[in-house]
């Protein structure tokens, strides 16, 4: 019966793909409007990371007039994952209501310019080992910025090629999070599903998953060594087009910002968060063409 149900679901997916409606973006226009409007008194400053090197890239610091969390958002750790790059660029024009929103849209600038997963030293998201110095010049420059801001929250935007729990080697449609974010992780994943996933894409519902490793991924190191609440977001290219993946990346950025108090918008999640932790799994976002 389980196999029959899975086959029926795949048949539905195939039919909707042929009909051209699978990739229609969903969204939450009110949430994104709140993020874009925000406070009128936000100040924006830019800093060049690794200046006068081949890795030079821009960091944007958006500071609200009221105190609040420091939230760091990274796009382009993998240069061919354009959804995160575009969503992070969009976030540089948002208006947080409290605290700071710090955004690096093109983290591995060489990889972004070449439209490739890795840059000069390969996959940047394997250069942040637990308890050790980052292993490349670029990773050290990025980590210096992370340590300098000492963020309360870190969000890293990615794109996989398949679906977590459905395609063995891929981790798409998942929100990996640090151990302190059980409630937030589940609530944000559920909110993303409600906002962006239509009934005919049941396998695209977002899955929250705790990550307990201390590295070598950037969000893992930030959680382990700076006590940041950290997230790694994975959308998927499986049956979704660029516009849909980018919209999902914008939505998770806005939901994370709102859930942690940087945006005055009632998502139903709340700054403190409540709820039971999800089932633990052995799976970590550590391989293939994901994370």
C-alpha distance (Angstrom), angle and dihedral (degrees) to the residues before:
residue distance angle dihedral
X1 . . .
X2 3.79 . .
X3 3.82 91.2 .
X4 3.80 90.6 47.7
X5 3.82 91.2 51.7
X6 3.80 91.7 48.7
X7 3.79 91.4 50.0
X8 3.78 90.3 49.3
X9 3.79 90.9 51.2
X10 3.80 92.1 49.2
X11 3.81 89.3 49.4
X12 3.80 88.8 52.9
X13 3.80 90.3 50.0
X14 3.79 91.7 50.2
X15 3.78 91.9 48.6
X16 3.78 94.0 49.9
X17 3.80 91.1 46.2
X18 3.80 90.2 55.0
X19 3.79 89.2 47.9
X20 3.80 88.4 55.3
X21 3.80 98.4 -124.4
X22 3.81 102.8 105.1
X23 3.79 93.6 86.1
X24 3.78 97.4 46.8
X25 3.84 105.0 127.2
X26 3.77 118.2 -118.4
X27 3.75 121.2 -162.0
X28 3.76 154.6 153.1
X29 3.79 106.0 -105.1
X30 3.80 94.3 -178.1
X31 3.80 93.4 54.7
X32 3.80 93.3 47.6
X33 3.80 91.2 45.6
X34 3.81 89.2 53.4
X35 3.81 90.2 51.0
X36 3.79 93.0 48.7
X37 3.80 94.9 45.9
X38 3.80 100.9 38.0
X39 3.78 120.6 134.2
X40 3.80 119.5 -8.8
X41 3.80 91.1 -143.3
X42 3.81 99.5 60.6
X43 3.79 114.1 135.2
X44 3.80 119.8 -150.1
X45 3.78 125.4 -155.7
X46 3.79 129.6 174.2
X47 3.78 129.6 -148.7
X48 3.78 129.4 -173.0
X49 3.79 113.4 -128.8
X50 3.81 116.1 -149.8
X51 3.83 90.8 5.1
X52 3.80 120.2 -154.8
X53 3.80 91.9 15.5
X54 3.78 131.4 104.2
X55 3.82 87.0 -104.9
X56 3.82 96.1 56.6
X57 3.79 110.1 141.7
X58 3.79 137.5 163.4
X59 3.79 126.7 -103.5
X60 3.81 117.5 -162.9
X61 3.80 120.5 -152.7
X62 3.81 115.8 -164.1
X63 3.80 112.4 -173.5
X64 3.80 123.5 -168.2
X65 3.82 121.8 -150.1
X66 3.81 92.1 -118.5
X67 3.81 124.5 67.5
X68 3.77 118.2 -105.6
X69 3.79 144.8 122.7
X70 3.78 126.5 -31.9
X71 3.80 107.2 -126.9
X72 3.82 119.3 -170.5
X73 3.82 119.6 -161.3
X74 3.80 124.4 -168.6
X75 3.79 128.4 -163.8
X76 3.77 128.0 173.1
X77 3.78 99.7 33.5
X78 3.79 79.1 134.5
X79 3.77 108.0 39.4
X80 3.79 97.7 -148.6
X81 3.81 94.6 55.1
X82 3.79 95.6 92.5
X83 3.80 96.0 170.6
X84 3.79 92.6 69.8
X85 3.79 92.9 43.0
X86 3.80 92.5 52.6
X87 3.81 94.5 43.3
X88 3.81 91.3 49.1
X89 3.81 90.8 50.0
X90 3.80 88.4 51.9
X91 3.80 90.3 51.4
X92 3.82 90.7 57.9
X93 3.82 86.4 72.5
X94 3.80 96.3 48.7
X95 3.79 126.0 107.8
X96 3.80 115.8 -131.4
X97 3.79 114.4 -155.5
X98 3.80 94.7 -146.8
X99 3.78 137.9 17.1
X100 3.78 125.2 -5.6
X101 3.78 133.3 -45.3
X102 3.81 109.5 -158.5
X103 3.80 116.0 -171.5
X104 3.80 133.6 -173.7
X105 3.82 104.8 -176.3
X106 3.83 98.8 178.3
X107 3.79 104.1 34.7
X108 3.82 96.5 165.1
X109 3.79 98.0 37.2
X110 3.81 95.2 -178.6
X111 3.81 92.0 52.5
X112 3.81 90.4 47.0
X113 3.80 93.0 50.9
X114 3.81 90.8 48.4
X115 3.83 92.9 42.8
X116 3.80 89.3 -128.9
X117 3.79 132.9 131.8
X118 3.80 94.6 -120.0
X119 3.77 135.4 33.2
X120 3.78 134.5 -151.5
X121 3.80 94.9 -42.3
X122 3.80 97.3 34.8
X123 3.79 125.9 -113.2
X124 3.81 107.3 12.9
X125 3.79 91.6 -161.6
X126 3.79 90.5 68.5
X127 3.81 93.9 56.1
X128 3.83 100.2 82.3
X129 3.83 105.7 79.5
X130 3.77 120.2 -175.4
X131 3.79 114.7 -93.4
X132 3.79 93.8 -3.7
X133 3.78 138.9 93.0
X134 3.81 114.1 -88.1
X135 3.78 111.0 -92.8
X136 3.83 103.7 -128.8
X137 3.80 137.1 45.9
X138 3.80 90.6 -113.3
X139 3.80 93.4 49.4
X140 3.80 91.1 48.4
X141 3.80 90.8 51.0
X142 3.79 91.9 49.6
X143 3.79 92.5 45.7
X144 3.81 91.2 50.0
X145 3.81 87.9 58.2
X146 3.80 92.0 47.7
X147 3.80 91.5 50.7
X148 3.80 91.0 46.7
X149 3.80 93.3 55.1
X150 3.83 93.9 36.9
X151 3.82 90.0 -156.8
X152 3.76 125.7 -148.0
X153 3.81 89.9 -148.4
X154 3.82 133.3 25.7
X155 3.81 124.8 -167.5
X156 3.81 122.6 -174.1
X157 3.83 116.5 -167.9
X158 3.82 120.2 -145.2
X159 3.80 145.3 158.0
X160 3.79 129.1 -140.1
X161 3.80 130.1 -165.9
X162 3.80 98.1 -129.2
X163 3.79 141.3 21.0
X164 3.80 127.6 -80.1
X165 3.80 110.6 -111.7
X166 3.80 92.5 11.3
X167 3.81 104.2 60.2
X168 3.78 107.8 41.6
X169 3.81 98.4 -144.3
X170 3.82 98.4 42.3
X171 3.80 135.7 71.1
X172 3.82 105.4 -162.3
X173 3.81 124.6 148.1
X174 3.79 91.3 30.1
X175 3.78 136.1 121.1
X176 3.80 110.3 -151.6
X177 3.78 113.2 -163.2
X178 3.78 143.4 177.4
X179 3.79 121.4 -95.3
X180 3.81 93.8 -99.0
X181 3.81 92.9 59.2
X182 3.82 103.0 66.8
X183 3.78 94.8 124.8
X184 3.78 96.2 36.4
X185 3.80 92.5 47.1
X186 3.78 94.0 53.4
X187 3.81 93.8 41.7
X188 3.81 93.7 49.3
X189 3.81 92.0 46.1
X190 3.81 90.1 50.5
X191 3.81 91.3 47.6
X192 3.81 91.0 50.9
X193 3.79 90.5 50.6
X194 3.80 91.1 49.9
X195 3.80 92.1 47.4
X196 3.78 102.2 41.1
X197 3.81 114.7 16.6
X198 3.82 120.0 82.7
X199 3.80 122.2 -150.1
X200 3.80 93.0 -103.8
X201 3.83 92.8 62.5
X202 3.82 101.5 61.2
X203 3.81 93.9 154.2
X204 3.81 90.1 56.1
X205 3.80 93.7 66.0
X206 3.79 109.3 123.3
X207 3.80 119.7 -104.8
X208 3.82 122.6 -153.6
X209 3.79 115.1 -143.9
X210 3.78 131.1 179.3
X211 3.79 118.5 -129.5
X212 3.79 116.0 -156.9
X213 3.81 100.1 175.7
X214 3.81 118.7 112.0
X215 3.81 93.2 -142.8
X216 2.98 173.4 -89.2
X217 3.82 88.7 168.5
X218 3.80 118.6 76.4
X219 3.81 95.7 -122.5
X220 3.81 91.1 49.6
X221 3.79 92.7 52.4
X222 3.82 91.7 47.0
X223 3.80 90.4 53.4
X224 3.80 95.6 44.6
X225 3.80 99.8 43.2
X226 3.81 105.4 26.7
X227 3.82 99.6 31.4
X228 3.79 89.4 -123.6
X229 3.77 120.5 159.4
X230 3.78 97.1 -118.0
X231 3.79 135.9 -166.8
X232 3.78 136.0 -174.4
X233 3.80 112.7 -162.4
X234 3.81 122.9 -156.8
X235 3.78 123.9 -171.6
X236 3.82 118.8 175.9
X237 3.79 139.0 -123.7
X238 3.81 88.7 -148.3
X239 3.83 104.5 115.7
X240 3.81 92.0 -24.1
X241 3.79 126.2 105.4
X242 3.78 127.6 -142.4
X243 3.80 95.0 -94.4
X244 3.80 91.7 54.3
X245 3.81 94.5 46.4
X246 3.80 90.8 48.3
X247 3.80 92.6 48.9
X248 3.81 90.4 51.5
X249 3.81 89.0 50.7
X250 3.81 91.2 51.7
X251 3.79 90.4 48.5
X252 3.79 95.4 51.8
X253 3.80 90.0 48.8
X254 3.80 91.4 52.4
X255 3.81 93.2 44.0
X256 3.81 92.4 50.7
X257 3.80 91.3 47.6
X258 3.81 91.9 49.1
X259 3.81 95.5 42.8
X260 3.80 91.7 55.6
X261 3.79 96.9 46.2
X262 3.79 102.0 -100.1
X263 3.78 93.4 112.5
X264 3.80 126.8 44.9
X265 3.76 98.8 -132.6
X266 3.78 126.6 118.2
X267 3.79 104.6 -128.9
X268 3.80 91.0 163.3
X269 3.80 89.2 -111.4
X270 3.79 100.8 91.3
X271 3.76 131.8 -160.8
X272 3.81 95.5 -86.2
X273 3.80 98.5 39.8
X274 3.79 127.0 -155.5
X275 3.75 137.5 -152.0
X276 3.76 144.0 87.8
X277 3.82 121.9 -63.8
X278 3.78 116.1 -103.6
X279 3.79 124.1 -115.9
X280 3.79 111.7 -74.1
X281 3.80 119.8 -121.4
X282 3.77 136.4 -166.5
X283 3.79 91.3 -129.6
X284 3.81 118.1 108.0
X285 3.82 127.0 -179.9
X286 3.78 93.1 -108.5
X287 3.76 112.5 120.1
X288 3.76 153.8 34.0
X289 3.77 118.8 32.8
X290 3.78 93.8 -36.5
X291 3.82 136.9 88.0
